Amino acid sequence: MMRNKIVILLVIIIFSLGLMGCVKTDEDWAIHNTKEFITSNLKAPTTAEFPSDEEFKVEHIKDNYYNITGYVDSENGFGAMVRMHYKVKMMVVEDMYYIQDAEILD
C-alpha cells in the first residue's frame, strides 16, 4: 500500500517537472511568432532552416515591446540556399503578438 503511494507520488512529480519545461515565456512566443512571420514571407517557405531558439537575440525594449534579431537559411527564387538576417519589432498585448516592423539586415 505504501509502495503504491510512493510510486504515484513519483509519477506526479515527474509529470509536473515535465510540464514545467513546456511553459513558454513571452520571449519564447515572440521567437515562435517571428519564425512564422518570416517563413510566410519567403520565396520557398518549406526550405526554411532557423537556428536554435538560443541563437535568437530577444531584447525587451519597453513594456510589451520586443526586438527579435535572427537569421534564416532558405532557397531563393533560383533554388540556391541563402542566409537572410532580420530584425522584427513585436508588441505583446493580452497573449496576442503583433508585428510592428520587420527589417532585412543584409
Buried (B, 14 or more C-beta within 10 A) or exposed (E): EEEEEEEEEEEEEEEEEEEEEEEEEBBEBBBEBBBEBBBEEBEEBEBBEBEEEEEBEBEEEEEBBBBBBBBBEBBEEEEEEEEBEBBBBBBBEEEEBEBEEBEEEE
